[in-house]
Amino acid sequence: MRLTELIGALEEYVLVDPNDSINSTEVTSLVMDHRETDQQSAFFALAGSHFDGHDYVKDACDRGAPVAFVQHHVESEIPQVILSKGNPRAQLALLSATLWRRPSEELTVLGVTGTNGKTTSVHMLSSILRSLGVKTDALGTLWGRLTTPEAPELQRKLREFKDAGDDAVAMEVSSHSLVMHRVDGVSFEAALFTNLSQDHLDFHHDMETYFRAKAMLFDSARSELGIVNKDDPYGQVLLDTRGDLIPYSISDTKNLELDASGIRFTWRGHLISSPLNGVHNVYNILGVLTTLVALGWDESTLSEVVPLVGTPNGRMELIANDLPVAVFVDYAHTPAALEAALLACRTLDPKRVIVVFGCGGERDKQKRPKMGSVASALADATVVTSDNSRDEDPAEIAREVLSGTAVGSEVILELDRKRAIELAINMAEEGDLVLIAGKGHETTQRSQGKEAHFDDHEVARQILKSKFGWSPN
């Protein structure tokens, strides 16, 4: 795209072009990292909490960037588009959508937001649509580094999906992405609200601010349809603010059954069955079904394909069948998610439930004792360990978790996560269940400025092989 065409999307700017080169400049990408620039990459300088992109404009110029978008003039030979007014992140999103020719307008984009259930809901939406013959892709925690990518990457991916022949995209929409304007310029056909509970208060500071961030997705100018869990208190608030939102509730079901084989219930006269476990997944299924019906699919057709959707990676994922001990890996990293996972474990009727988990460093500290409380209340034994402590002291994080555990409950501290998992599995006897919570699909452990490979699945398999002589097929 010609740079003049890209700049034309902006309402107000100042152009500094010492070499009078703007009119002949073509750009094919928009980058925020100066190390990724080349001769056709426009560099967008943003001031962040740790780094200021304006300090790297010269480096971007040296790497060949033909132009820099800045909030103030920087001493450099590079042409600069100065955006001194307005929100720079909103302008970044506008430019990104323009550069990639607004791909969301050519796709059916389905957004899912909420504290828990986003990944499973996106997995189900994309899987069901593919089963129905709709070429569909997915964006979210399982499919990238960020739950919702930065605007340039997001728009590029949407364009790639469309050019590859996709008709629809299901994507997770984080509260961070809404506040930081990453999804500005994305047209959503439908938005699904799963639930809201404590998380990310290190960023949002309080629940009301967190809720307002999530609610941004349901602005009528952003999403044509809104589907909301009315059993969640914040969902009911959302329903009260916009009259055309579509509610769903567990009261929509009849004859609900939960056991080791999965979930079964009657919904709108049709039997729904799923291999997933737990009441939280009943809600995920209901949200997905309500969304797809709102988009025009009939209940009978949907009831036939729901059983085909398996468990997403790291979401109540059973490591091995036919062993004396059941071991599950789950991403639960909030009090509500851990509670849901442990309650799901209870529906499987084990003799004992043993949970292994830790809390991440440099994240919402208020949830740590609450997670300790949930674990000691719902598990028969709890092993507290490390989980991406980052630059915090893992022992201090663990102490905060332990402060919430009930007096007299069986709680063990083992900061080495591998040894903690080994301890939990070796504690387990026939008929017991071990839940390894917190990391789910993740394959790294971050601590003290270092990142090392660590996969709960791999560790559990190694220990099961040692204990039972088991090996995966």
Sequence and secondary structure as in RCSB ss.txt:
>XXXX:A:sequence
MRLTELIGALEEYVLVDPNDSINSTEVTSLVMDHRETDQQSAFFALAGSHFDGHDYVKDACDRGAPVAFVQHHVE
SEIPQVILSKGNPRAQLALLSATLWRRPSEELTVLGVTGTNGKTTSVHMLSSILRSLGVKTDALGTLWGRLTTPE
APELQRKLREFKDAGDDAVAMEVSSHSLVMHRVDGVSFEAALFTNLSQDHLDFHHDMETYFRAKAMLFDSARSEL
GIVNKDDPYGQVLLDTRGDLIPYSISDTKNLELDASGIRFTWRGHLISSPLNGVHNVYNILGVLTTLVALGWDES
TLSEVVPLVGTPNGRMELIANDLPVAVFVDYAHTPAALEAALLACRTLDPKRVIVVFGCGGERDKQKRPKMGSVA
SALADATVVTSDNSRDEDPAEIAREVLSGTAVGSEVILELDRKRAIELAINMAEEGDLVLIAGKGHETTQRSQGK
EAHFDDHEVARQILKSKFGWSPN
>XXXX:A:secstr
 BHHHHHTT SS EEE TT  GGG B  EEESSGGG  TTEEEE  B SS BGGGGHHHHHHTT S EEESS  S
SSS EEE  SS HHHHHHHHHHHHTT GGGGSEEEEEESSSSHHHHHHHHHHHHHHTT  EEEESGGGSSSSS  
HHHHHHHHHHHHHTT  EEEEE  HHHHHTTTTTT  EEEEEE    S  HHHH SHHHHHHHHHGGG TTTEEE
EEEETTSHHHHHHHHH TT EEE GGGEEEEEEETTEEEEEETTEEEEES  SHHHHHHHHHHHHHHHHTT  HH
HHHHHGGG    TTSSEE  SSSSSEEEEE   SHHHHHHHHHHHHHT  S EEEEE   TTS TTHHHHHHHHH
HHH SEEEE  S  BTS HHHHHHHHHTTS TTS EEE  SHHHHHHHHHHH  TT EEEEES TT  EEEETTE
EEE  HHHHHHHHHHHHH     
